[in-house]
């Protein structure tokens, strides 16, 4: 009962609409028929309706059971099934069938595997590029235990964007994330930032962070070459997950967006319903990346 008393009322600006057009049905049917997983459903994304209506889905590879149990995430946790060797090709074929100009791939953590799933990741990206040479790609990767060789294997496949989410500020990381570490995630972004691939990260608000901590995170990720940023509101998936400490007003999200751009981020999506892959196709990829830290980039 005590936990229930602490819950705060969800504001009107967080209301979402379900999808109901033909494209929504087409996307959902394809995902089901190809036995694919999406973070849209497993993560209870509030933008599922909007994205599926537009024929956009974030595919989740490596199964739907994660080896970690982060306190914010609705993805199932436990002992995963063996990898599906045919999944990379099915993902590539589904992207082609949907006619996607831009695709986003993410995965569960697979700490049970010798390479933490890096080889499966690399093969998926290779298949997508082989069958969809005109499709740009964002790979939202786990930390692979911080192993630089595993990360390099994925970077070498050269998706246009490699994203790895910081999720929350330094102080709250041990509370929010079950195995990931703040400095390890920075190291992942640094390795991507030093390559020719654009580095991107995501942050949730409403877990008790302060403004100074958010600005510290911005400075930290900029310093390692991360040039794309998404900021959204944390929403409690169930009573067993961390409670929302604050529903951050849209004006505050806009303030953070403007601040991030002024600091040197190349592109920022910041609003209550933003998630890490939200409007990923709109991130500017027109200029070649120079592999230098993003501070000082000219905003397109």
NUTIRO-944419 format. One line per 3 residues: for each residue x, y, z of C-alpha. Coordinates in Angstrom, 2 decimals, m for minus. Example, Ala and Ser with C-alpha at 12.3 -4.5 7.8 and 13.67 -1.06 7.14 Angstrom:
REM NUTIRO-944419
12.30,m4.50,7.80  13.67,m1.06,7.14
END
This chain:
REM NUTIRO-944419
0.00,0.00,0.00  2.88,2.35,0.76  4.20,2.05,m2.79
0.77,2.84,m4.19  0.58,6.05,m2.12  3.86,7.26,m3.66
2.65,6.91,m7.22  1.92,10.21,m8.88  m0.79,10.89,m11.43
0.19,10.72,m15.10  m0.32,14.12,m16.80  m2.42,14.67,m19.91
0.60,15.27,m22.14  1.55,11.58,m21.81  m1.66,10.27,m23.35
m1.01,8.21,m26.49  m3.17,6.92,m29.31  m3.17,3.37,m30.63
m2.62,2.72,m34.30  m5.57,1.78,m36.45  m4.68,2.18,m40.11
m3.79,m0.38,m42.76  m0.04,0.18,m42.42  m0.28,m0.54,m38.68
m1.87,m3.91,m39.45  0.63,m4.68,m42.21  3.59,m4.02,m39.92
2.12,m6.07,m37.08  1.22,m8.97,m39.35  4.68,m9.08,m40.89
6.37,m9.08,m37.49  4.15,m11.97,m36.38  4.45,m14.00,m39.57
8.25,m13.80,m39.59  8.46,m14.72,m35.89  10.31,m11.50,m35.13
10.60,m9.60,m31.88  10.27,m5.84,m31.52  11.19,m3.56,m28.66
7.99,m1.72,m29.60  5.95,m4.42,m27.87  8.40,m5.98,m25.41
9.36,m2.54,m24.09  5.75,m1.27,m24.12  6.82,1.73,m26.19
4.26,4.58,m26.09  4.99,5.37,m29.74  4.04,1.95,m31.09
0.88,3.28,m32.72  2.57,6.25,m34.38  5.53,4.24,m35.67
3.60,1.20,m36.90  1.13,3.50,m38.63  4.14,4.81,m40.59
5.53,1.32,m41.28  8.39,1.72,m38.81  9.41,m0.86,m36.21
12.51,m1.38,m34.09  13.50,m5.01,m34.53  14.94,m6.82,m31.52
17.39,m9.63,m32.21  18.82,m12.37,m30.02  15.43,m13.48,m28.72
13.10,m11.77,m26.27  14.66,m12.90,m22.97  17.40,m10.73,m21.49
20.15,m11.95,m19.15  19.93,m8.70,m17.19  17.14,m7.33,m15.04
17.29,m3.56,m15.16  14.79,m1.84,m12.90  13.31,0.30,m15.68
12.91,m2.25,m18.47  9.87,m4.37,m19.30  11.76,m6.92,m21.43
11.57,m10.46,m20.02  14.58,m11.60,m18.02  15.90,m15.10,m17.41
17.70,m17.84,m19.35  17.50,m17.10,m23.09  16.94,m19.68,m25.80
19.73,m20.52,m28.27  20.26,m18.00,m31.04  18.20,m18.43,m34.20
20.72,m18.68,m37.05  18.04,m17.73,m39.60  17.02,m14.55,m37.79
19.51,m12.21,m39.56  18.14,m13.16,m42.98  14.51,m12.91,m41.84
15.17,m9.43,m40.47  16.77,m8.38,m43.75  13.90,m9.80,m45.80
11.29,m8.12,m43.58  12.97,m4.74,m43.98  12.89,m5.24,m47.75
9.24,m6.30,m47.68  8.28,m3.21,m45.68  10.29,m1.03,m48.06
12.08,0.73,m45.20  14.44,3.55,m46.08  15.77,3.46,m42.53
15.79,0.62,m40.03  16.61,0.31,m36.33  17.91,m2.88,m34.74
18.34,m3.51,m31.02  18.80,m6.63,m28.89  18.49,m8.13,m25.48
21.71,m8.60,m23.49  23.18,m12.03,m24.11  25.77,m12.35,m21.34
25.26,m16.13,m21.59  27.09,m16.30,m24.94  30.89,m16.44,m25.32
30.87,m13.31,m27.49  27.79,m11.74,m25.81  26.02,m11.92,m29.17
28.45,m9.73,m31.14  28.76,m12.24,m33.99  24.99,m12.47,m34.36
24.82,m8.70,m34.40  27.46,m8.46,m37.12  25.77,m11.08,m39.30
22.40,m9.32,m38.96  23.87,m6.03,m40.14  25.67,m7.73,m43.03
22.45,m9.41,m44.18  20.50,m6.14,m43.95  23.11,m4.33,m46.05
23.28,m7.16,m48.57  19.53,m7.24,m49.20  18.80,m3.55,m48.58
21.77,m1.56,m49.91  19.78,1.70,m49.97  18.50,1.37,m46.38
20.29,3.36,m43.70  20.67,1.60,m40.38  20.87,2.36,m36.68
22.23,m0.36,m34.41  21.21,0.12,m30.77  23.76,m2.16,m29.11
24.36,m3.49,m25.59  27.77,m3.03,m23.96  29.04,m6.57,m24.79
30.61,m6.64,m21.33  32.85,m3.76,m22.35  34.93,m6.04,m24.61
36.56,m3.84,m27.27  37.01,m6.74,m29.70  33.29,m7.54,m29.64
32.37,m3.90,m30.08  34.86,m3.56,m32.94  33.25,m6.51,m34.72
29.95,m4.63,m34.86  31.55,m1.26,m35.67  33.33,m2.90,m38.63
29.98,m3.66,m40.29  29.50,0.12,m40.60  25.86,0.88,m39.85
25.22,4.60,m40.23  24.53,5.04,m36.50  25.58,2.96,m33.51
23.61,3.82,m30.42  24.29,2.75,m26.86  22.09,4.20,m24.15
23.46,5.74,m20.98  19.82,5.51,m19.71  20.38,7.66,m16.60
22.87,9.87,m14.81  26.01,8.66,m13.07  24.59,8.65,m9.52
21.49,6.65,m10.41  23.14,4.08,m12.71  23.75,1.43,m9.99
20.10,1.69,m8.92  18.58,1.67,m12.40  20.80,m0.71,m14.39
21.49,m4.24,m13.19  24.92,m4.88,m14.72  25.88,m1.92,m16.89
28.29,0.70,m15.57  28.39,4.42,m16.35  32.08,4.46,m17.27
31.75,1.27,m19.32  28.93,2.79,m21.36  31.04,5.90,m21.93
33.85,3.65,m23.15  31.48,1.99,m25.64  30.45,5.39,m26.99
34.07,6.49,m27.15  35.03,3.47,m29.25  32.16,4.21,m31.64
32.93,7.94,m31.60  36.50,7.27,m32.68  35.27,5.37,m35.75
33.58,6.64,m38.91  30.17,5.69,m37.50  27.91,8.25,m35.82
27.56,7.63,m32.07  24.22,8.17,m30.34  22.89,7.75,m26.80
19.61,7.99,m24.91  18.58,9.31,m21.50  15.44,8.90,m19.37
14.17,11.66,m17.08  11.92,11.33,m14.05  14.01,8.96,m11.93
15.21,11.60,m9.48  18.07,13.13,m11.47  19.01,16.79,m11.06
19.60,19.34,m13.78  23.32,19.51,m12.98  23.55,15.71,m13.33
21.84,15.81,m16.72  24.25,18.50,m17.90  27.17,16.44,m16.59
26.00,13.47,m18.66  25.72,15.66,m21.75  29.27,16.88,m21.27
30.55,13.35,m20.65  29.08,11.85,m23.82  30.09,14.82,m25.95
33.66,14.45,m24.73  33.88,10.91,m26.12  32.51,11.81,m29.56
28.78,11.14,m29.21  26.89,13.52,m31.48  23.24,12.33,m31.36
21.04,12.40,m28.24  17.51,11.36,m27.32  15.80,12.36,m24.06
12.45,10.99,m22.89  10.28,10.47,m19.85  10.67,7.29,m17.82
7.33,5.45,m17.54  6.95,2.68,m14.96  6.08,m0.54,m16.86
4.68,m2.36,m13.79  4.53,m2.20,m10.02  7.71,m4.27,m9.74
9.72,m1.62,m11.58  11.10,1.64,m10.21  8.42,4.26,m9.53
8.36,7.56,m11.40  9.77,10.32,m9.23  8.64,13.14,m11.48
6.72,13.69,m14.69  8.94,16.26,m16.35  7.12,19.10,m18.10
7.47,19.38,m21.90  9.00,22.85,m21.48  11.86,21.32,m19.51
12.48,18.79,m22.27  12.65,21.65,m24.76  15.09,23.50,m22.51
17.35,20.45,m22.43  17.09,20.12,m26.22  18.20,23.70,m26.74
21.00,23.34,m24.20  22.28,20.13,m25.80  22.34,21.75,m29.24
24.19,24.76,m27.86  26.81,22.44,m26.35  27.50,20.87,m29.74
25.22,17.87,m30.30  24.48,17.38,m33.99  20.83,16.40,m33.46
18.60,16.04,m30.37  15.13,14.56,m29.87  13.79,15.63,m26.48
10.15,15.31,m25.39  8.16,13.23,m22.88  7.29,10.43,m25.31
10.66,10.27,m27.06  12.39,6.89,m26.97  15.88,6.06,m28.18
14.81,5.06,m31.70  12.07,7.69,m32.05  12.23,9.44,m35.44
15.64,7.90,m36.01  15.26,8.39,m39.75  15.32,12.17,m39.21
18.84,12.26,m37.76  21.15,14.08,m40.20  23.52,11.74,m42.01
24.26,13.95,m44.99  27.76,15.01,m43.96  30.62,12.56,m43.56
31.70,11.98,m40.00  35.27,13.05,m39.31  35.84,10.75,m36.30
36.52,13.73,m34.03  34.54,14.60,m30.88  31.19,16.12,m31.80
31.62,19.42,m29.95  31.66,22.06,m32.60  29.64,20.18,m35.24
27.56,22.45,m37.43  23.89,21.63,m37.00  22.27,20.75,m40.32
END
